[in-house]
Amino acid sequence: MAQAKRYPLVPAAVLMFLLVIPALFAPQVAPHDPLEGSLSQRLKPPAWEAGGTSKYLLGTDKLGRDLLSRVIYGARVSLMVSLIAI
């Protein structure tokens, strides 16, 4: 508990680091193209559910696009909008 009082911003800094770094380096970090879909891969479940694979960690949408890649690129857009707003 004493450390929590001493460093109150550490958890927030770690969370920001985990969100901002992938957003900044989205083309290098994202496992797939967020706009490219494959109808044969549509509606795949996340990796932790039955039928899920490590190829699509968060699964795919109804057009077969990788959800993890879309989240990473979406974070990039959100980061840019927030910087413009400031």
Secondary structure, DSSP 4 states (H G I P E B T S, - for coil): -HHHHH-TTHHHHHHHHHHHHHHHTHHHH-SS-SS---GGGTTPPPTTSTT--TTSTT-B-TT--BHHHHHHHHHHHHHHHHHHH-
